């Protein structure tokens, strides 16, 4: 992936130097959808960044000044012109607008350079930060899928199904927001 540079962050491929940063925010996922990505050791994190380094759909987000990993974006293309996007950020950097700055840069890249017609994201109904980010990006809520997916289990061992909100943004809506 070609790096994308904003005022405060750089979007780039993962590198081995990102292992400690990745471990910091994946060792204890705060949102159930990231439980399957939980990492326990620095060796696990190193193996994961090596795997991600060759995958342009997995985007490292680093501070521009220090190149310190603060989170990630991910995207998946659905032919011919739709992209699913998501994000996962280190809690230490919340409230600074860095996730929004990063996600806006990704949307700009997808609409302006990748020919996206539609971009969408999922957010579980208890993931208020992700919902708010979707709204700040101009995405509109299209619906709620009741008991859509299970990432964990209830105390009795049965799957815990979560309601999932769907947010989306069309190219024409993105263009209208840009003026």
C-alpha positions in Angstrom: 0.0 0.0 0.0 1.2 3.5 -0.8 1.5 5.5 2.5 -1.2 8.1 3.1 0.0 11.1 5.3 -2.3 13.4 7.1 -1.6 16.2 9.5 -0.9 13.9 12.5 -0.9 10.3 11.2 0.5 8.0 8.6 -1.5 5.1 7.1 0.9 2.4 5.9 1.6 -1.3 5.8 2.4 -3.0 9.0 6.1 -3.6 9.9 8.0 -5.6 12.5 8.6 -2.5 14.6 4.8 -2.4 15.2 4.7 -5.6 17.2 4.7 -4.0 20.7 2.1 -1.4 19.7 -0.2 -4.1 18.2 0.2 -6.2 21.4 -0.7 -3.2 23.5 -4.2 -2.8 22.1 -5.0 -6.4 21.2 -3.9 -8.0 24.5 -7.2 -7.0 26.0 -9.9 -6.2 23.4 -12.6 -3.9 24.6 -15.0 -4.8 21.9 -16.2 -8.4 21.4 -15.7 -8.3 17.6 -11.9 -8.2 18.3 -11.8 -11.1 20.7 -10.6 -13.5 17.9 -7.7 -11.1 17.2 -6.5 -11.2 20.9 -2.7 -11.6 21.2 -0.9 -12.8 24.3 2.8 -12.5 23.6 5.2 -10.3 21.8 6.1 -13.3 19.6 2.4 -13.6 18.6 2.3 -9.9 17.8 5.5 -10.2 15.7 4.1 -13.1 13.7 0.9 -11.1 13.2 2.6 -7.9 11.9 4.7 -10.1 9.6 1.5 -11.6 8.2 -0.3 -8.2 7.9 2.7 -6.5 6.3 1.9 -8.2 3.0 -1.8 -7.5 3.2 -2.9 -4.1 1.8 -6.4 -4.6 3.4 -4.8 -4.3 6.9 -3.6 -0.7 7.4 -1.3 0.4 10.2 -2.0 3.8 11.7 1.0 5.5 13.2 1.7 8.9 14.6 3.4 11.1 12.0 6.0 12.5 14.4 7.2 9.3 16.0 5.9 6.5 13.7 4.4 4.8 16.8 1.6 2.4 16.0 -1.7 3.7 17.5 -4.2 1.5 15.7 -5.4 0.0 12.5 -7.9 0.4 9.7 -9.1 -2.5 7.5 -11.0 -2.7 4.3 -12.4 -5.3 2.1 -13.5 -4.8 -1.5 -16.7 -6.3 -2.7 -16.9 -6.2 -6.5 -17.4 -4.2 -8.3 -17.3 -0.9 -6.2 -18.2 -1.4 -2.6 -15.9 -1.5 0.4 -16.4 -2.7 4.0 -14.3 -0.8 6.4 -13.4 -0.9 10.1 -11.0 0.2 12.7 -9.4 -0.7 16.0 -7.4 1.9 18.1 -5.4 1.9 21.2 -7.5 3.4 24.1 -4.6 5.6 25.1 -5.2 7.8 22.0 -9.0 8.2 22.4 -10.6 11.6 22.4 -7.9 13.2 20.2 -9.7 12.9 16.8 -7.0 10.5 15.5 -9.4 7.7 14.6 -11.5 10.2 12.7 -8.5 11.7 10.9 -7.4 8.3 9.9 -10.8 7.0 8.7 -11.4 10.2 6.8 -8.1 9.7 4.9 -9.1 6.1 4.2 -12.5 7.2 2.8 -10.8 9.8 0.7 -8.5 7.1 -0.7 -11.4 4.7 -1.4 -13.7 7.3 -3.1 -11.1 9.3 -4.9 -8.5 6.7 -5.9 -10.2 3.3 -5.7 -13.5 4.2 -7.4 -15.7 3.3 -4.4 -19.4 3.9 -5.0 -20.4 2.7 -1.5 -18.5 2.3 1.8 -20.1 0.6 4.8 -19.2 -0.3 8.4 -20.6 -2.5 11.1 -20.8 -1.5 14.8 -22.2 -3.6 17.6 -25.0 -1.8 19.4 -22.9 -1.3 22.6 -19.9 0.1 20.7 -20.8 3.7 21.1 -17.4 5.1 20.1 -17.5 3.3 16.7 -21.1 4.4 16.1 -20.2 8.0 16.8 -17.2 7.8 14.5 -19.4 6.5 11.7 -21.7 9.5 12.2 -18.8 12.0 12.2 -17.7 10.5 8.9 -21.1 11.3 7.4 -22.2 7.7 7.4 -25.9 7.1 8.0 -27.3 4.2 9.9 -29.1 1.9 7.5 -30.4 -0.7 10.0 -29.9 -2.9 12.9 -29.4 -6.6 12.5 -30.9 -8.3 15.6 -28.8 -11.1 17.1 -26.6 -10.9 14.0 -23.3 -12.5 15.2 -21.7 -14.1 18.2 -18.1 -13.4 19.2 -18.3 -14.8 22.7 -20.3 -17.1 24.9 -22.8 -16.5 27.8 -21.9 -17.9 31.2 -23.9 -21.1 30.4 -21.7 -21.7 27.3 -24.3 -20.7 24.7 -23.4 -18.2 22.0 -24.0 -14.6 23.0 -25.5 -13.0 19.9 -25.0 -9.2 19.4 -27.1 -6.7 17.6 -25.1 -5.1 14.9 -25.7 -1.6 13.3 -25.0 -1.0 9.7 -23.7 2.4 8.6 -23.0 3.4 5.0 -21.9 6.3 2.8 -22.4 6.6 -0.9 -20.0 8.4 -3.2 -22.6 11.1 -4.0 -23.1 11.7 -0.3 -19.4 12.0 0.3 -19.0 14.4 -2.6 -21.9 16.5 -1.3 -20.2 16.7 2.1 -17.0 17.9 0.5 -18.8 20.8 -1.2 
